[in-house]
Protein backbone atom coordinates (compact mmCIF):
# COMPACT_ATOMS: atom_id res chain seq x y z
CA UNK A 1 0.00 0.00 0.00
CA UNK A 2 2.85 2.40 0.74
CA UNK A 3 4.17 1.78 -2.75
CA UNK A 4 0.75 2.71 -4.12
CA UNK A 5 0.74 5.95 -2.14
CA UNK A 6 4.22 6.91 -3.31
CA UNK A 7 3.44 6.01 -6.91
CA UNK A 8 0.16 7.94 -6.94
CA UNK A 9 0.76 10.76 -4.45
CA UNK A 10 0.23 13.48 -7.03
CA UNK A 11 -3.20 12.10 -7.90
CA UNK A 12 -6.41 11.65 -5.98
CA UNK A 13 -5.95 8.92 -3.37
CA UNK A 14 -9.06 8.12 -1.38
CA UNK A 15 -9.35 6.16 1.83
CA UNK A 16 -11.76 3.86 0.00
CA UNK A 17 -9.10 3.15 -2.67
CA UNK A 18 -6.53 2.32 -0.01
CA UNK A 19 -9.00 0.13 1.88
CA UNK A 20 -9.78 -1.79 -1.31
CA UNK A 21 -6.08 -2.42 -1.89
CA UNK A 22 -5.63 -3.57 1.71
CA UNK A 23 -8.87 -5.59 1.58
CA UNK A 24 -10.26 -4.07 4.77
CA UNK A 25 -12.92 -1.50 5.58
CA UNK A 26 -11.96 2.17 5.37
CA UNK A 27 -12.42 2.56 9.14
CA UNK A 28 -10.21 -0.44 9.88
CA UNK A 29 -7.57 0.77 7.45
CA UNK A 30 -7.51 4.25 8.99
CA UNK A 31 -7.07 2.76 12.44
CA UNK A 32 -4.32 0.34 11.42
CA UNK A 33 -2.53 2.94 9.33
CA UNK A 34 -2.49 5.46 12.16
CA UNK A 35 -1.25 2.86 14.66
CA UNK A 36 1.51 1.79 12.25
CA UNK A 37 2.72 5.16 10.96
CA UNK A 38 1.59 7.63 13.60
CA UNK A 39 -0.22 9.55 10.86
CA UNK A 40 -3.64 9.24 9.31
CA UNK A 41 -3.61 8.13 5.67
CA UNK A 42 -4.47 11.69 4.61
CA UNK A 43 -1.66 13.18 6.68
CA UNK A 44 0.76 10.62 5.28
CA UNK A 45 -0.18 11.50 1.68
CA UNK A 46 0.28 15.20 2.49
CA UNK A 47 3.73 14.51 3.94
CA UNK A 48 4.76 12.56 0.84
CA UNK A 49 3.60 15.47 -1.31
CA UNK A 50 5.51 17.98 0.82
CA UNK A 51 8.72 15.93 0.62
CA UNK A 52 8.38 15.79 -3.18
CA UNK A 53 7.72 19.51 -3.32
CA UNK A 54 11.02 20.18 -1.54
CA UNK A 55 12.80 18.49 -4.43
CA UNK A 56 10.86 20.50 -7.03
CA UNK A 57 11.45 23.75 -5.16
CA UNK A 58 15.17 23.38 -5.86
CA UNK A 59 14.31 24.03 -9.52
CA UNK A 60 13.93 27.80 -9.66
CA UNK A 61 12.49 27.46 -13.17
CA UNK A 62 9.27 26.15 -11.65
CA UNK A 63 6.84 28.57 -10.06
CA UNK A 64 5.33 27.79 -6.66
CA UNK A 65 2.00 27.22 -8.44
CA UNK A 66 3.61 24.72 -10.81
CA UNK A 67 5.23 22.86 -7.92
CA UNK A 68 1.87 22.81 -6.16
CA UNK A 69 0.20 21.19 -9.18
CA UNK A 70 3.07 18.76 -9.78
CA UNK A 71 2.76 17.29 -6.30
CA UNK A 72 -1.03 17.04 -6.32
CA UNK A 73 -2.43 20.08 -4.55
CA UNK A 74 -5.51 21.60 -6.14
CA UNK A 75 -4.59 25.16 -5.17
CA UNK A 76 -1.39 27.01 -4.40
CA UNK A 77 -3.03 28.40 -1.27
CA UNK A 78 -3.68 24.94 0.15
CA UNK A 79 -0.15 23.87 -0.75
CA UNK A 80 1.34 26.90 1.00
CA UNK A 81 -0.79 26.34 4.10
CA UNK A 82 0.17 22.66 4.39
CA UNK A 83 3.83 23.33 3.54
CA UNK A 84 4.08 25.99 6.26
CA UNK A 85 2.40 23.73 8.81
CA UNK A 86 4.71 20.78 8.03
CA UNK A 87 8.02 22.54 7.28
CA UNK A 88 7.67 25.71 9.36
CA UNK A 89 8.16 28.19 6.51
CA UNK A 90 6.36 29.00 3.26
CA UNK A 91 7.51 27.40 0.02
CA UNK A 92 8.93 30.77 -1.10
CA UNK A 93 10.92 31.14 2.12
CA UNK A 94 12.11 27.54 1.83
CA UNK A 95 13.31 28.19 -1.71
CA UNK A 96 15.08 31.37 -0.63
CA UNK A 97 16.79 29.62 2.26
CA UNK A 98 17.93 26.86 -0.11
CA UNK A 99 19.48 29.56 -2.31
CA UNK A 100 21.11 31.08 0.79
CA UNK A 101 22.68 27.72 1.65
CA UNK A 102 20.47 26.60 4.53
CA UNK A 103 20.75 22.82 4.89
CA UNK A 104 17.16 21.64 5.36
CA UNK A 105 18.26 18.06 5.87
CA UNK A 106 19.96 19.05 9.11
CA UNK A 107 18.21 21.95 10.87
CA UNK A 108 20.96 22.10 13.51
CA UNK A 109 23.69 22.77 10.93
The first five atom37 places (N, CA, C, CB, O) and aatype in JSON, in Angstrom:
{
  "aatype": [20, 20, 20, 20, 20, 20, 20, 20, 20, 20, 20, 20, 20, 20, 20, 20, 20, 20, 20, 20, 20, 20, 20, 20, 20, 20, 20, 20, 20, 20, 20, 20, 20, 20, 20, 20, 20, 20, 20, 20, 20, 20, 20, 20, 20, 20, 20, 20, 20, 20, 20, 20, 20, 20, 20, 20, 20, 20, 20, 20, 20, 20, 20, 20, 20, 20, 20, 20, 20, 20, 20, 20, 20, 20, 20, 20, 20, 20, 20, 20, 20, 20, 20, 20, 20, 20, 20, 20, 20, 20, 20, 20, 20, 20, 20, 20, 20, 20, 20, 20, 20, 20, 20, 20, 20, 20, 20, 20, 20],
  "atom_mask": [
    [1, 1, 1, 1, 1],
    [1, 1, 1, 1, 1],
    [1, 1, 1, 1, 1],
    [1, 1, 1, 1, 1],
    [1, 1, 1, 1, 1],
    [1, 1, 1, 1, 1],
    [1, 1, 1, 1, 1],
    [1, 1, 1, 1, 1],
    [1, 1, 1, 1, 1],
    [1, 1, 1, 1, 1],
    [1, 1, 1, 1, 1],
    [1, 1, 1, 1, 1],
    [1, 1, 1, 1, 1],
    [1, 1, 1, 1, 1],
    [1, 1, 1, 1, 1],
    [1, 1, 1, 1, 1],
    [1, 1, 1, 1, 1],
    [1, 1, 1, 1, 1],
    [1, 1, 1, 1, 1],
    [1, 1, 1, 1, 1],
    [1, 1, 1, 1, 1],
    [1, 1, 1, 1, 1],
    [1, 1, 1, 1, 1],
    [1, 1, 1, 1, 1],
    [1, 1, 1, 1, 1],
    [1, 1, 1, 1, 1],
    [1, 1, 1, 1, 1],
    [1, 1, 1, 1, 1],
    [1, 1, 1, 1, 1],
    [1, 1, 1, 1, 1],
    [1, 1, 1, 1, 1],
    [1, 1, 1, 1, 1],
    [1, 1, 1, 1, 1],
    [1, 1, 1, 1, 1],
    [1, 1, 1, 1, 1],
    [1, 1, 1, 1, 1],
    [1, 1, 1, 1, 1],
    [1, 1, 1, 1, 1],
    [1, 1, 1, 1, 1],
    [1, 1, 1, 1, 1],
    [1, 1, 1, 1, 1],
    [1, 1, 1, 1, 1],
    [1, 1, 1, 1, 1],
    [1, 1, 1, 1, 1],
    [1, 1, 1, 1, 1],
    [1, 1, 1, 1, 1],
    [1, 1, 1, 1, 1],
    [1, 1, 1, 1, 1],
    [1, 1, 1, 1, 1],
    [1, 1, 1, 1, 1],
    [1, 1, 1, 1, 1],
    [1, 1, 1, 1, 1],
    [1, 1, 1, 1, 1],
    [1, 1, 1, 1, 1],
    [1, 1, 1, 1, 1],
    [1, 1, 1, 1, 1],
    [1, 1, 1, 1, 1],
    [1, 1, 1, 1, 1],
    [1, 1, 1, 1, 1],
    [1, 1, 1, 1, 1],
    [1, 1, 1, 1, 1],
    [1, 1, 1, 1, 1],
    [1, 1, 1, 1, 1],
    [1, 1, 1, 1, 1],
    [1, 1, 1, 1, 1],
    [1, 1, 1, 1, 1],
    [1, 1, 1, 1, 1],
    [1, 1, 1, 1, 1],
    [1, 1, 1, 1, 1],
    [1, 1, 1, 1, 1],
    [1, 1, 1, 1, 1],
    [1, 1, 1, 1, 1],
    [1, 1, 1, 1, 1],
    [1, 1, 1, 1, 1],
    [1, 1, 1, 1, 1],
    [1, 1, 1, 1, 1],
    [1, 1, 1, 1, 1],
    [1, 1, 1, 1, 1],
    [1, 1, 1, 1, 1],
    [1, 1, 1, 1, 1],
    [1, 1, 1, 1, 1],
    [1, 1, 1, 1, 1],
    [1, 1, 1, 1, 1],
    [1, 1, 1, 1, 1],
    [1, 1, 1, 1, 1],
    [1, 1, 1, 1, 1],
    [1, 1, 1, 1, 1],
    [1, 1, 1, 1, 1],
    [1, 1, 1, 1, 1],
    [1, 1, 1, 1, 1],
    [1, 1, 1, 1, 1],
    [1, 1, 1, 1, 1],
    [1, 1, 1, 1, 1],
    [1, 1, 1, 1, 1],
    [1, 1, 1, 1, 1],
    [1, 1, 1, 1, 1],
    [1, 1, 1, 1, 1],
    [1, 1, 1, 1, 1],
    [1, 1, 1, 1, 1],
    [1, 1, 1, 1, 1],
    [1, 1, 1, 1, 1],
    [1, 1, 1, 1, 1],
    [1, 1, 1, 1, 1],
    [1, 1, 1, 1, 1],
    [1, 1, 1, 1, 1],
    [1, 1, 1, 1, 1],
    [1, 1, 1, 1, 1],
    [1, 1, 1, 1, 1],
    [1, 1, 1, 1, 1]
  ],
  "atom_positions": [
    [[0.81, -1.18, 0.0], [0.0, 0.0, 0.0], [0.86, 1.26, 0.0], [-0.93, -0.01, 1.19], [0.52, 2.25, -0.65]],
    [[1.98, 1.24, 0.72], [2.85, 2.4, 0.74], [3.4, 2.68, -0.66], [4.01, 2.19, 1.74], [3.55, 3.84, -1.06]],
    [[3.68, 1.61, -1.39], [4.17, 1.78, -2.75], [3.11, 2.48, -3.6], [4.54, 0.42, -3.36], [3.42, 3.34, -4.42]],
    [[1.86, 2.09, -3.39], [0.75, 2.71, -4.12], [0.68, 4.2, -3.8], [-0.59, 2.02, -3.77], [0.53, 5.02, -4.71]],
    [[0.79, 4.54, -2.54], [0.74, 5.95, -2.14], [1.87, 6.72, -2.8], [0.82, 6.08, -0.61], [1.63, 7.79, -3.36]],
    [[3.08, 6.2, -2.73], [4.22, 6.91, -3.31], [4.1, 7.01, -4.83], [5.53, 6.21, -2.93], [4.5, 8.02, -5.42]],
    [[3.58, 6.0, -5.46], [3.44, 6.01, -6.91], [2.32, 6.93, -7.39], [3.19, 4.6, -7.42], [2.35, 7.41, -8.53]],
    [[1.34, 7.18, -6.53], [0.16, 7.94, -6.94], [-0.07, 9.2, -6.12], [-1.04, 7.06, -6.86], [-1.17, 9.76, -6.15]],
    [[0.92, 9.64, -5.39], [0.76, 10.76, -4.45], [0.3, 12.05, -5.12], [2.04, 11.01, -3.74], [-0.38, 12.86, -4.48]],
    [[0.64, 12.24, -6.37], [0.23, 13.48, -7.03], [-1.2, 13.41, -7.56], [1.19, 13.81, -8.16], [-1.73, 14.4, -8.05]],
    [[-1.82, 12.26, -7.45], [-3.2, 12.1, -7.9], [-4.16, 12.1, -6.73], [-3.35, 10.81, -8.69], [-3.79, 12.45, -5.6]],
    [[-5.37, 11.7, -7.0], [-6.41, 11.65, -5.98], [-6.4, 10.26, -5.34], [-7.81, 11.99, -6.58], [-6.79, 9.28, -5.97]],
    [[-5.97, 10.19, -4.11], [-5.95, 8.92, -3.37], [-7.02, 9.0, -2.29], [-4.52, 8.64, -2.75], [-6.95, 9.84, -1.39]],
    [[-7.99, 8.12, -2.38], [-9.06, 8.12, -1.38], [-8.83, 7.0, -0.37], [-10.44, 7.96, -2.05], [-8.15, 6.01, -0.64]],
    [[-9.41, 7.19, 0.79], [-9.35, 6.16, 1.83], [-10.01, 4.88, 1.32], [-10.04, 6.65, 3.12], [-9.55, 3.78, 1.62]],
    [[-11.08, 5.03, 0.55], [-11.76, 3.86, 0.0], [-10.84, 3.09, -0.95], [-13.04, 4.28, -0.74], [-10.83, 1.86, -0.94]],
    [[-10.06, 3.81, -1.77], [-9.1, 3.15, -2.67], [-8.08, 2.36, -1.87], [-8.39, 4.19, -3.57], [-7.78, 1.21, -2.19]],
    [[-7.54, 2.98, -0.84], [-6.53, 2.32, -0.01], [-7.12, 1.1, 0.71], [-5.94, 3.3, 1.02], [-6.47, 0.06, 0.82]],
    [[-8.35, 1.25, 1.19], [-9.0, 0.13, 1.88], [-9.23, -1.03, 0.92], [-10.33, 0.58, 2.49], [-9.09, -2.19, 1.31]],
    [[-9.59, -0.74, -0.31], [-9.78, -1.79, -1.31], [-8.48, -2.53, -1.56], [-10.31, -1.2, -2.63], [-8.46, -3.76, -1.63]],
    [[-7.39, -1.8, -1.68], [-6.08, -2.42, -1.89], [-5.7, -3.31, -0.7], [-4.99, -1.34, -2.1], [-5.18, -4.41, -0.88]],
    [[-5.98, -2.82, 0.5], [-5.63, -3.57, 1.71], [-6.67, -4.65, 2.05], [-5.49, -2.62, 2.89], [-6.44, -5.48, 2.93]],
    [[-7.78, -4.63, 1.35], [-8.87, -5.59, 1.58], [-9.43, -5.54, 2.99], [-8.4, -6.99, 1.28], [-9.66, -6.56, 3.63]],
    [[-9.63, -4.31, 3.46], [-10.26, -4.07, 4.77], [-11.24, -2.91, 4.6], [-9.18, -3.76, 5.89], [-11.28, -2.27, 3.55]],
    [[-12.01, -2.64, 5.63], [-12.92, -1.5, 5.58], [-12.12, -0.21, 5.72], [-14.0, -1.6, 6.7], [-11.02, -0.21, 6.28]],
    [[-12.66, 0.89, 5.21], [-11.96, 2.17, 5.37], [-11.66, 2.52, 6.83], [-12.77, 3.28, 4.74], [-10.58, 3.01, 7.15]],
    [[-12.62, 2.26, 7.72], [-12.42, 2.56, 9.14], [-11.27, 1.72, 9.71], [-13.72, 2.31, 9.93], [-10.41, 2.24, 10.43]],
    [[-11.26, 0.44, 9.39], [-10.21, -0.44, 9.88], [-8.85, -0.03, 9.33], [-10.52, -1.91, 9.5], [-7.85, -0.02, 10.04]],
    [[-8.82, 0.32, 8.05], [-7.57, 0.77, 7.45], [-7.06, 2.02, 8.15], [-7.76, 1.05, 5.96], [-5.88, 2.1, 8.5]],
    [[-7.92, 3.0, 8.35], [-7.51, 4.25, 8.99], [-6.93, 3.98, 10.37], [-8.68, 5.22, 9.09], [-5.92, 4.58, 10.75]],
    [[-7.55, 3.1, 11.11], [-7.07, 2.76, 12.44], [-5.72, 2.07, 12.39], [-8.08, 1.87, 13.15], [-4.8, 2.45, 13.11]],
    [[-5.59, 1.05, 11.55], [-4.32, 0.34, 11.42], [-3.2, 1.24, 10.9], [-4.48, -0.86, 10.49], [-2.07, 1.18, 11.38]],
    [[-3.53, 2.06, 9.93], [-2.53, 2.94, 9.33], [-1.99, 3.92, 10.37], [-3.14, 3.71, 8.13], [-0.78, 4.13, 10.47]],
    [[-2.9, 4.5, 11.14], [-2.49, 5.46, 12.16], [-1.65, 4.79, 13.24], [-3.71, 6.13, 12.78], [-0.67, 5.36, 13.71]],
    [[-2.04, 3.59, 13.65], [-1.25, 2.86, 14.66], [0.14, 2.53, 14.13], [-1.98, 1.57, 15.07], [1.12, 2.56, 14.88]],
    [[0.24, 2.21, 12.85], [1.51, 1.79, 12.25], [2.43, 2.97, 11.96], [1.25, 1.03, 10.96], [3.63, 2.89, 12.23]],
    [[1.88, 4.05, 11.42], [2.72, 5.16, 10.96], [2.72, 6.37, 11.89], [2.28, 5.6, 9.6], [3.61, 7.21, 11.82]],
    [[1.73, 6.45, 12.75], [1.59, 7.63, 13.6], [0.87, 8.78, 12.9], [2.95, 8.09, 14.06], [0.67, 9.84, 13.49]],
    [[0.49, 8.56, 11.65], [-0.22, 9.55, 10.86], [-1.46, 8.93, 10.25], [0.68, 10.15, 9.76], [-1.49, 7.73, 9.98]],
    [[-2.49, 9.74, 10.04], [-3.64, 9.24, 9.31], [-3.22, 9.05, 7.85], [-4.87, 10.21, 9.43], [-2.22, 9.63, 7.43]],
    [[-3.96, 8.27, 7.09], [-3.61, 8.13, 5.67], [-3.54, 9.49, 4.96], [-4.64, 7.24, 4.97], [-2.64, 9.71, 4.15]],
    [[-4.47, 10.37, 5.24], [-4.47, 11.69, 4.61], [-3.21, 12.47, 4.98], [-5.73, 12.48, 5.03], [-2.57, 13.07, 4.11]],
    [[-2.86, 12.47, 6.24], [-1.66, 13.18, 6.68], [-0.41, 12.59, 6.04], [-1.53, 13.14, 8.21], [0.51, 13.32, 5.68]],
    [[-0.39, 11.28, 5.9], [0.76, 10.62, 5.28], [0.9, 11.06, 3.81], [0.62, 9.09, 5.37], [2.0, 11.37, 3.36]],
    [[-0.21, 11.08, 3.09], [-0.18, 11.5, 1.68], [0.31, 12.95, 1.6], [-1.59, 11.35, 1.03], [1.11, 13.29, 0.73]],
    [[-0.17, 13.8, 2.49], [0.28, 15.2, 2.49], [1.79, 15.29, 2.74], [-0.48, 16.01, 3.54], [2.48, 16.08, 2.1]],
    [[2.29, 14.48, 3.66], [3.73, 14.51, 3.94], [4.55, 14.04, 2.74], [4.06, 13.62, 5.15], [5.6, 14.61, 2.44]],
    [[4.07, 13.03, 2.05], [4.76, 12.56, 0.84], [4.78, 13.68, -0.19], [4.06, 11.29, 0.25], [5.81, 13.93, -0.83]],
    [[3.66, 14.36, -0.36], [3.6, 15.47, -1.31], [4.56, 16.6, -0.93], [2.17, 16.01, -1.41], [5.22, 17.18, -1.79]],
    [[4.62, 16.9, 0.36], [5.51, 17.98, 0.82], [6.97, 17.6, 0.58], [5.27, 18.28, 2.31], [7.76, 18.44, 0.16]],
    [[7.34, 16.36, 0.85], [8.72, 15.93, 0.62], [9.07, 16.03, -0.86], [8.94, 14.49, 1.13], [10.17, 16.43, -1.21]],
    [[8.14, 15.66, -1.73], [8.38, 15.79, -3.18], [8.49, 17.25, -3.59], [7.26, 15.11, -3.98], [9.29, 17.61, -4.45]],
    [[7.68, 18.08, -2.96], [7.72, 19.51, -3.32], [9.06, 20.12, -2.97], [6.59, 20.27, -2.61], [9.52, 21.02, -3.67]],
    [[9.69, 19.66, -1.91], [11.02, 20.18, -1.54], [12.02, 19.94, -2.67], [11.51, 19.53, -0.23], [12.88, 20.78, -2.93]],
    [[11.91, 18.82, -3.31], [12.8, 18.49, -4.43], [12.52, 19.44, -5.6], [12.63, 17.01, -4.87], [13.44, 19.99, -6.2]],
    [[11.23, 19.63, -5.92], [10.86, 20.5, -7.03], [11.2, 21.96, -6.75], [9.38, 20.38, -7.31], [11.51, 22.71, -7.68]],
    [[11.15, 22.36, -5.49], [11.45, 23.75, -5.16], [12.91, 24.11, -5.41], [11.09, 24.03, -3.71], [13.25, 25.29, -5.5]],
    [[13.77, 23.12, -5.52], [15.17, 23.38, -5.86], [15.29, 23.9, -7.28], [16.01, 22.11, -5.68], [16.27, 24.58, -7.62]],
    [[14.32, 23.59, -8.13], [14.31, 24.03, -9.52], [13.66, 25.41, -9.59], [13.56, 23.0, -10.43], [12.43, 25.52, -9.58]],
    [[14.46, 26.44, -9.66], [13.93, 27.8, -9.66], [13.17, 28.13, -10.94], [15.05, 28.79, -9.47], [12.51, 29.17, -11.02]],
    [[13.26, 27.27, -11.94], [12.49, 27.46, -13.17], [11.02, 27.14, -13.01], [13.07, 26.61, -14.26], [10.21, 27.5, -13.87]],
    [[10.67, 26.48, -11.93], [9.27, 26.15, -11.65], [8.69, 27.18, -10.69], [9.13, 24.72, -11.07], [9.31, 27.52, -9.68]],
    [[7.51, 27.67, -11.01], [6.84, 28.57, -10.06], [6.29, 27.76, -8.89], [5.69, 29.37, -10.77], [6.18, 26.54, -8.97]],
    [[5.94, 28.45, -7.82], [5.33, 27.79, -6.66], [4.02, 27.13, -7.1], [5.08, 28.81, -5.5], [3.7, 26.03, -6.65]],
    [[3.26, 27.8, -7.95], [2.0, 27.22, -8.44], [2.24, 25.94, -9.23], [1.25, 28.25, -9.32], [1.49, 24.98, -9.09]],
    [[3.29, 25.93, -10.04], [3.61, 24.72, -10.81], [4.03, 23.58, -9.88], [4.73, 25.02, -11.83], [3.62, 22.44, -10.08]],
    [[4.83, 23.89, -8.88], [5.23, 22.86, -7.92], [3.99, 22.32, -7.21], [6.25, 23.43, -6.88], [3.85, 21.12, -7.03]],
    [[3.11, 23.21, -6.83], [1.87, 22.81, -6.16], [1.1, 21.8, -7.0], [1.0, 24.03, -5.88], [0.66, 20.77, -6.49]],
    [[0.94, 22.09, -8.28], [0.2, 21.19, -9.18], [0.95, 19.88, -9.39], [-0.06, 21.87, -10.54], [0.35, 18.81, -9.42]],
    [[2.26, 19.96, -9.54], [3.07, 18.76, -9.78], [2.94, 17.73, -8.66], [4.53, 19.14, -9.94], [2.97, 16.53, -8.9]],
    [[2.81, 18.22, -7.43], [2.76, 17.29, -6.3], [1.34, 16.95, -5.86], [3.52, 17.86, -5.14], [1.15, 16.21, -4.9]],
    [[0.34, 17.49, -6.57], [-1.03, 17.04, -6.32], [-1.93, 17.93, -5.51], [-0.98, 15.78, -5.68], [-3.02, 17.5, -5.11]],
    [[-1.53, 19.17, -5.25], [-2.43, 20.08, -4.55], [-3.32, 20.78, -5.56], [-1.64, 21.12, -3.71], [-2.88, 21.13, -6.65]],
    [[-4.57, 20.97, -5.2], [-5.51, 21.6, -6.14], [-5.3, 23.11, -6.24], [-6.95, 21.32, -5.7], [-5.54, 23.7, -7.28]],
    [[-4.83, 23.72, -5.14], [-4.59, 25.16, -5.17], [-3.23, 25.46, -4.53], [-5.71, 25.93, -4.44], [-2.75, 24.73, -3.67]],
    [[-2.65, 26.56, -4.98], [-1.39, 27.01, -4.4], [-1.6, 27.42, -2.94], [-0.81, 28.18, -5.22], [-0.71, 27.23, -2.11]],
    [[-2.74, 27.97, -2.64], [-3.03, 28.4, -1.27], [-3.02, 27.22, -0.3], [-4.38, 29.12, -1.21], [-2.45, 27.3, 0.79]],
    [[-3.65, 26.12, -0.72], [-3.68, 24.94, 0.15], [-2.27, 24.38, 0.3], [-4.63, 23.85, -0.42], [-1.85, 24.0, 1.4]],
    [[-1.54, 24.32, -0.79], [-0.15, 23.87, -0.75], [0.67, 24.7, 0.23], [0.48, 23.93, -2.15], [1.38, 24.15, 1.07]],
    [[0.57, 26.02, 0.13], [1.34, 26.9, 1.0], [0.96, 26.69, 2.46], [1.12, 28.37, 0.6], [1.83, 26.66, 3.33]],
    [[-0.32, 26.55, 2.73], [-0.79, 26.34, 4.1], [-0.23, 25.04, 4.68], [-2.33, 26.33, 4.14], [0.28, 25.01, 5.8]],
    [[-0.33, 23.96, 3.91], [0.17, 22.66, 4.39], [1.69, 22.68, 4.5], [-0.28, 21.52, 3.43], [2.24, 22.18, 5.48]],
    [[2.37, 23.26, 3.52], [3.83, 23.33, 3.54], [4.3, 24.07, 4.8], [4.37, 24.04, 2.26], [5.19, 23.6, 5.5]],
    [[3.69, 25.21, 5.08], [4.08, 25.99, 6.26], [3.84, 25.21, 7.55], [3.31, 27.32, 6.3], [4.65, 25.25, 8.47]],
    [[2.71, 24.5, 7.61], [2.4, 23.73, 8.81], [3.41, 22.59, 9.01], [0.98, 23.16, 8.72], [3.81, 22.33, 10.14]],
    [[3.81, 21.93, 7.93], [4.71, 20.78, 8.03], [6.18, 21.21, 8.17], [4.55, 19.89, 6.8], [6.9, 20.67, 9.0]],
    [[6.6, 22.17, 7.35], [8.02, 22.54, 7.28], [8.37, 23.69, 8.22], [8.37, 22.92, 5.85], [9.49, 23.77, 8.72]],
    [[7.42, 24.58, 8.46], [7.67, 25.71, 9.36], [7.9, 27.03, 8.64], [8.86, 25.41, 10.2], [7.96, 28.08, 9.28]],
    [[8.02, 26.99, 7.33], [8.16, 28.19, 6.51], [7.34, 28.0, 5.23], [9.67, 28.49, 6.17], [6.94, 26.89, 4.91]],
    [[7.09, 29.09, 4.53], [6.36, 29.0, 3.26], [7.27, 28.39, 2.19], [5.85, 30.4, 2.81], [8.49, 28.36, 2.35]],
    [[6.68, 27.91, 1.11], [7.51, 27.4, 0.02], [8.48, 28.45, -0.52], [6.62, 26.9, -1.11], [9.62, 28.13, -0.85]],
    [[8.05, 29.69, -0.62], [8.93, 30.77, -1.1], [10.11, 30.97, -0.17], [8.15, 32.08, -1.24], [11.25, 31.11, -0.62]],
    [[9.85, 30.98, 1.13], [10.92, 31.14, 2.12], [11.85, 29.93, 2.08], [10.33, 31.32, 3.55], [13.07, 30.09, 2.17]],
    [[11.3, 28.75, 1.94], [12.11, 27.54, 1.83], [13.04, 27.64, 0.64], [11.21, 26.29, 1.71], [14.23, 27.36, 0.75]],
    [[12.51, 28.05, -0.5], [13.31, 28.19, -1.71], [14.42, 29.22, -1.51], [12.42, 28.59, -2.91], [15.56, 29.01, -1.91]],
    [[14.08, 30.33, -0.88], [15.08, 31.37, -0.63], [16.17, 30.87, 0.3], [14.42, 32.62, -0.03], [17.35, 31.15, 0.07]],
    [[15.8, 30.14, 1.33], [16.79, 29.62, 2.26], [17.67, 28.56, 1.6], [16.11, 29.03, 3.49], [18.85, 28.45, 1.93]],
    [[17.11, 27.79, 0.67], [17.93, 26.86, -0.11], [18.98, 27.64, -0.9], [17.05, 26.01, -1.07], [20.15, 27.26, -0.93]],
    [[18.56, 28.73, -1.53], [19.48, 29.56, -2.31], [20.55, 30.2, -1.42], [18.7, 30.64, -3.06], [21.67, 30.43, -1.85]],
    [[20.18, 30.47, -0.16], [21.11, 31.08, 0.79], [22.03, 30.05, 1.46], [20.34, 31.84, 1.85], [22.89, 30.4, 2.26]],
    [[21.82, 28.76, 1.13], [22.68, 27.72, 1.65], [22.23, 27.05, 2.93], [23.99, 28.27, 1.87], [23.01, 26.32, 3.55]],
    [[20.99, 27.27, 3.34], [20.47, 26.6, 4.53], [20.32, 25.11, 4.22], [19.1, 27.21, 4.99], [19.73, 24.75, 3.2]],
    [[20.84, 24.26, 5.08], [20.75, 22.82, 4.89], [19.5, 22.31, 5.59], [22.01, 22.11, 5.44], [19.48, 22.14, 6.8]],
    [[18.45, 22.07, 4.8], [17.16, 21.64, 5.36], [17.16, 20.17, 5.77], [16.06, 21.88, 4.36], [16.22, 19.71, 6.41]],
    [[18.19, 19.45, 5.42], [18.26, 18.06, 5.87], [18.72, 18.01, 7.32], [19.22, 17.23, 4.97], [18.4, 17.07, 8.04]],
    [[19.44, 19.01, 7.75], [19.96, 19.05, 9.11], [19.7, 20.43, 9.7], [21.47, 18.7, 9.15], [20.53, 21.33, 9.54]],
    [[18.55, 20.62, 10.38], [18.21, 21.95, 10.87], [19.16, 22.49, 11.93], [16.83, 21.92, 11.42], [19.13, 23.68, 12.24]],
    [[20.01, 21.64, 12.5], [20.96, 22.1, 13.51], [22.27, 22.57, 12.91], [21.23, 21.02, 14.5], [23.13, 23.1, 13.62]],
    [[22.44, 22.38, 11.58], [23.69, 22.77, 10.93], [23.79, 24.26, 10.78], [23.81, 22.12, 9.58], [24.78, 24.76, 10.25]]
  ]
}
